[in-house]
Amino acid sequence: MAAPPNTLPPEAAELAASHQLGSLQGTFTPKRLNRLIFALYIFVTIHLLAMFVVPGLLFLWWLRRTTPDFSRRQAAKRLHLFEHGLMVHPQSGEGAVVIRWDSVRLYQNITQKIINGIPSTTEYVYSAVGPGRNHATITHFYEDPETWGPHMQQAVLRAQGPAALESVLAGGTVDFGDLSLSAAGLTARTKGLLPWSDVREIQVRAGRILVTGPGGSGAWCRSAVSDIANLHVFLAVAEHLHTHHPAT
């Protein structure tokens, strides 16, 4: 985790206190362009302004709206992770969004670009959906997504995992989006219910959750990870139920 600053800005500290977010765990800043890309953007902007004024102005406007290297407003944005929730300035728009771990539905979509058969950059998109209309999209706009992404999932697991398992063991059904869990088994929206006695394996591979059913030949379902809310909670509860309801 990034080392948290000694103090938060007054408005951020007040907002965190009002939502009872607890101690600050880490702060992440917008990702800066490397020198080559920065120089390329400068080159393109100058030449567009010299040759095609309107496209040049539009390109400069886009840079100032999206890139921290060209915008103080963008550079000032932060992702703060607290003991009990998050506070983030989304890449697009103004203001901060605050969501607690105990009420969030967190979706992740991690994709790696392939250019001419060669793996390229990896894109990280996390959608944090809170109560009501409170939501935020958090992307690789912020530094170190491979750090803050898993941290958020683990924080949600600690906050919601015990209650989710307790609900299932008490006879309830917990909805995780494309999949749901109950004491009876695992339910997929397009497949129906698969009893735990018929579940052979649950694994995450290539951006999908693969559930192997009776016979073990092929996957019973292939749900996209991006369609699963609170992925780590789902995996932990599913593993517990599968372990205590072994296939026969």
RODO-2510 file (C-alpha; in nm, 4 decimals, decimal comma):
residues 248
     n   res          X          Y          Z
     1     m     0,0000     0,0000     0,0000
     2     a     0,1071     0,3567    -0,0626
     3     a     0,2173     0,5307     0,2539
     4     p    -0,0670     0,7553     0,3725
     5     p     0,0069     1,1217     0,4223
     6     n     0,0276     1,2548     0,7775
     7     t    -0,2929     1,4519     0,7301
     8     l    -0,5803     1,4685     0,4864
     9     p    -0,7006     1,7980     0,3398
    10     p    -0,9574     1,9453     0,5815
    11     e    -1,2542     1,8816     0,3530
    12     a    -1,1487     1,5187     0,2958
    13     a    -1,0922     1,4613     0,6674
    14     e    -1,4358     1,6031     0,7477
    15     l    -1,6008     1,3852     0,4829
    16     a    -1,4204     1,0750     0,6105
    17     a    -1,5250     1,1488     0,9676
    18     s    -1,8888     1,2024     0,8722
    19     h    -1,8972     0,8583     0,7083
    20     q    -1,7000     0,6955     0,9935
    21     l    -1,4355     0,5590     0,7563
    22     g    -1,1790     0,5015     1,0301
    23     s    -0,8035     0,5206     0,9835
    24     l    -0,6424     0,6017     0,6514
    25     q    -0,4796     0,2943     0,4965
    26     g    -0,3326     0,4372     0,1771
    27     t    -0,3471     0,7190    -0,0766
    28     f    -0,2933     0,6891    -0,4518
    29     t    -0,2223     0,9688    -0,6994
    30     p    -0,3002     0,9921    -1,0723
    31     k    -0,0586     0,8089    -1,2983
    32     r     0,1794     1,0371    -1,4852
    33     l     0,2820     0,9961    -1,8489
    34     n     0,6276     0,8666    -1,9209
    35     r     0,8670     1,1142    -2,0847
    36     l     0,8313     0,9713    -2,4347
    37     i     0,4502     0,9893    -2,4360
    38     f     0,4550     1,3344    -2,2788
    39     a     0,6938     1,4600    -2,5482
    40     l     0,4770     1,2992    -2,8173
    41     y     0,1658     1,4760    -2,6875
    42     i     0,3481     1,8085    -2,6873
    43     f     0,4696     1,7469    -3,0437
    44     v     0,1214     1,6531    -3,1668
    45     t    -0,0390     1,9534    -2,9956
    46     i     0,2077     2,2043    -3,1420
    47     h     0,1780     2,0658    -3,4931
    48     l    -0,2004     2,0452    -3,4813
    49     l    -0,2256     2,4039    -3,3576
    50     a     0,0125     2,5178    -3,6330
    51     m    -0,1621     2,3310    -3,9149
    52     f    -0,5216     2,2678    -3,8033
    53     v    -0,6278     2,5090    -3,5337
    54     v    -0,9641     2,3564    -3,4418
    55     p    -0,8394     1,9946    -3,4122
    56     g    -0,5407     2,1258    -3,2188
    57     l    -0,7625     2,3098    -2,9729
    58     l    -0,9855     2,0044    -2,9343
    59     f    -0,6840     1,7839    -2,8656
    60     l    -0,5526     2,0317    -2,6080
    61     w    -0,8985     2,0477    -2,4470
    62     w    -0,9034     1,6662    -2,4241
    63     l    -0,5580     1,6616    -2,2631
    64     r    -0,6606     1,9189    -2,0050
    65     r    -0,9766     1,7257    -1,9185
    66     t    -0,8205     1,3802    -1,8851
    67     t    -0,4455     1,3969    -1,8231
    68     p    -0,2874     1,5047    -1,4921
    69     d     0,0297     1,6154    -1,6734
    70     f    -0,1716     1,8892    -1,8469
    71     s    -0,4302     1,9654    -1,5783
    72     r    -0,3824     2,0765    -1,2181
    73     r    -0,7411     1,9763    -1,1471
    74     q    -0,6765     1,6199    -1,2633
    75     a    -0,3381     1,6070    -1,0884
    76     a    -0,5015     1,7041    -0,7570
    77     k    -0,7391     1,4063    -0,7567
    78     r    -0,6820     1,1246    -0,5090
    79     l    -0,7926     0,7737    -0,4221
    80     h    -0,7996     0,7304    -0,0433
    81     l    -0,8514     0,3873     0,1119
    82     f    -0,9649     0,3767     0,4734
    83     e    -1,0281     0,1073     0,7293
    84     h    -1,4033     0,1108     0,6601
    85     g    -1,4373     0,2487     0,3090
    86     l    -1,3003     0,4508     0,0209
    87     m    -1,3000     0,8093    -0,0962
    88     v    -1,2221     0,8787    -0,4595
    89     h    -1,2271     1,1607    -0,7103
    90     p    -1,3406     0,9863    -1,0316
    91     q    -1,1383     1,0582    -1,3437
    92     s    -1,4404     1,2247    -1,5041
    93     g    -1,6413     1,4815    -1,3149
    94     e    -1,6028     1,6828    -0,9984
    95     g    -1,6273     1,6060    -0,6301
    96     a    -1,5451     1,3050    -0,4164
    97     v    -1,7425     0,9832    -0,3835
    98     v    -1,7471     0,8013    -0,0485
    99     i    -1,8569     0,4371    -0,0137
   100     r    -1,8221     0,2065     0,2862
   101     w    -1,6904    -0,1498     0,2503
   102     d    -1,9907    -0,2929     0,4346
   103     s    -2,2387    -0,1618     0,1760
   104     v    -2,0490    -0,1634    -0,1543
   105     r    -2,0999    -0,3941    -0,4510
   106     l    -1,7581    -0,4020    -0,6131
   107     y    -1,7080    -0,5201    -0,9713
   108     q    -1,3693    -0,5629    -1,1368
   109     n    -1,2759    -0,5831    -1,5027
   110     i    -0,9071    -0,6421    -1,5756
   111     t    -0,8114    -0,6830    -1,9407
   112     q    -0,4797    -0,7027    -2,1197
   113     k    -0,4501    -0,5577    -2,4670
   114     i    -0,2981    -0,7788    -2,7356
   115     i    -0,1334    -0,5951    -3,0271
   116     n    -0,0213    -0,8084    -3,3221
   117     g    -0,0213    -1,1114    -3,0948
   118     i     0,2006    -0,9430    -2,8358
   119     p     0,0661    -0,8675    -2,4847
   120     s     0,0530    -0,4930    -2,4249
   121     t    -0,0859    -0,2726    -2,1487
   122     t    -0,3275    -0,3970    -1,8856
   123     e    -0,6412    -0,1953    -1,8152
   124     y    -0,8025    -0,1936    -1,4701
   125     v    -1,1625    -0,0870    -1,4184
   126     y    -1,3358    -0,1236    -1,0811
   127     s    -1,6974    -0,0197    -1,0370
   128     a    -1,7930     0,0568    -0,6776
   129     v    -2,1708     0,0732    -0,6358
   130     g    -2,3043     0,2034    -0,3077
   131     p    -2,6552     0,2549    -0,1718
   132     g    -2,8880     0,4632    -0,3836
   133     r    -2,7126     0,6421    -0,6673
   134     n    -2,3763     0,6505    -0,4971
   135     h    -2,1210     0,4924    -0,7304
   136     a    -1,7737     0,5452    -0,8741
   137     t    -1,5610     0,4007    -1,1517
   138     i    -1,1964     0,3631    -1,0459
   139     t    -0,9417     0,2880    -1,3165
   140     h    -0,5717     0,2723    -1,3947
   141     f    -0,5942     0,6509    -1,3991
   142     y    -0,4543     0,5996    -1,0483
   143     e    -0,1074     0,4578    -0,9833
   144     d    -0,0573     0,0961    -0,8705
   145     p    -0,3935    -0,0650    -0,9525
   146     e    -0,2332    -0,4032    -0,8864
   147     t    -0,2052    -0,2843    -0,5236
   148     w    -0,5236    -0,0891    -0,4569
   149     g    -0,7496    -0,3305    -0,6496
   150     p    -0,6792    -0,6425    -0,4391
   151     h    -0,6771    -0,4277    -0,1242
   152     m    -1,0338    -0,3150    -0,1974
   153     q    -1,1491    -0,6717    -0,2621
   154     q    -0,9935    -0,7918     0,0624
   155     a    -1,1476    -0,5014     0,2558
   156     v    -1,4910    -0,5953     0,1192
   157     l    -1,4282    -0,9589     0,2128
   158     r    -1,3506    -0,8633     0,5732
   159     a    -1,6538    -0,6349     0,5935
   160     q    -1,9128    -0,8547     0,4206
   161     g    -1,7794    -1,2111     0,4161
   162     p    -1,8937    -1,3259     0,7635
   163     a    -2,2458    -1,1850     0,7190
   164     a    -2,2791    -1,3406     0,3721
   165     l    -2,1791    -1,6844     0,5003
   166     e    -2,4059    -1,6511     0,8039
   167     s    -2,6980    -1,5599     0,5784
   168     v    -2,6441    -1,8636     0,3572
   169     l    -2,6069    -2,1015     0,6534
   170     a    -2,9297    -1,9616     0,7968
   171     g    -3,1147    -2,0634     0,4814
   172     g    -3,0847    -1,7462     0,2753
   173     t    -2,9578    -1,6820    -0,0761
   174     v    -2,6843    -1,4262    -0,1417
   175     d    -2,6848    -1,2597    -0,4831
   176     f    -2,3489    -1,1815    -0,6436
   177     g    -2,4794    -1,0731    -0,9807
   178     d    -2,4534    -1,3440    -1,2453
   179     l    -2,4157    -1,6085    -0,9737
   180     s    -2,5807    -1,6591    -0,6360
   181     l    -2,5111    -1,8920    -0,3443
   182     s    -2,7339    -2,0829    -0,1046
   183     a    -2,7029    -2,3885     0,1177
   184     a    -2,8692    -2,5861    -0,1628
   185     g    -2,6106    -2,5008    -0,4259
   186     l    -2,4774    -2,2509    -0,6762
   187     t    -2,7205    -2,0779    -0,9107
   188     a    -2,6319    -1,9249    -1,2481
   189     r    -2,8854    -1,6996    -1,4159
   190     t    -2,8697    -1,8902    -1,7443
   191     k    -2,8309    -2,2396    -1,5972
   192     g    -3,0382    -2,2630    -1,2826
   193     l    -2,9305    -2,4456    -0,9669
   194     l    -2,6330    -2,6812    -0,9383
   195     p    -2,6403    -2,8671    -0,6037
   196     w    -2,3172    -2,8652    -0,4047
   197     s    -2,3003    -3,2426    -0,4332
   198     d    -2,2637    -3,1970    -0,8114
   199     v    -2,0044    -2,9177    -0,8005
   200     r    -1,6635    -3,0572    -0,8894
   201     e    -1,4521    -2,7405    -0,9032
   202     i    -1,4765    -2,3606    -0,8980
   203     q    -1,1836    -2,1698    -1,0447
   204     v    -1,0982    -1,8312    -1,1929
   205     r    -0,9268    -1,8423    -1,5296
   206     a    -0,8825    -1,5913    -1,8124
   207     g    -1,1300    -1,3447    -1,6672
   208     r    -1,4028    -1,6027    -1,6059
   209     i    -1,5356    -1,8114    -1,3193
   210     l    -1,5498    -2,1702    -1,4377
   211     v    -1,7761    -2,4107    -1,2508
   212     t    -1,7307    -2,7774    -1,3343
   213     g    -2,0376    -2,9935    -1,2847
   214     p    -2,1116    -3,3659    -1,2938
   215     g    -1,8774    -3,5740    -1,5055
   216     g    -1,6033    -3,3116    -1,4972
   217     s    -1,6000    -3,2708    -1,8762
   218     g    -1,6171    -2,9027    -1,9643
   219     a    -1,7514    -2,6170    -1,7559
   220     w    -2,1097    -2,6147    -1,6322
   221     c    -2,0977    -2,2338    -1,6524
   222     r    -1,8485    -1,9665    -1,7553
   223     s    -1,9435    -1,6404    -1,5881
   224     a    -1,7359    -1,3302    -1,6582
   225     v    -1,5556    -1,2014    -1,3494
   226     s    -1,6789    -0,8540    -1,4427
   227     d    -2,0379    -0,9740    -1,3840
   228     i    -1,9681    -1,0838    -1,0265
   229     a    -2,0165    -0,8402    -0,7389
   230     n    -1,7681    -0,8678    -0,4510
   231     l    -1,5590    -1,1370    -0,6178
   232     h    -1,3516    -1,2314    -0,3133
   233     v    -1,6619    -1,2672    -0,0960
   234     f    -1,8180    -1,4945    -0,3567
   235     l    -1,5065    -1,7118    -0,3842
   236     a    -1,4617    -1,7414    -0,0066
   237     v    -1,8245    -1,8343     0,0624
   238     a    -1,8396    -2,0711    -0,2356
   239     e    -1,5202    -2,2455    -0,1223
   240     h    -1,6594    -2,2912     0,2287
   241     l    -1,9890    -2,4336     0,1040
   242     h    -1,8185    -2,6577    -0,1515
   243     t    -1,5764    -2,7892     0,1115
   244     h    -1,8516    -2,8681     0,3585
   245     h    -2,0782    -3,0191     0,0917
   246     p    -1,8248    -3,2384    -0,0910
   247     a    -1,9106    -3,4011    -0,4207
   248     t    -1,9991    -3,7663    -0,4015
***
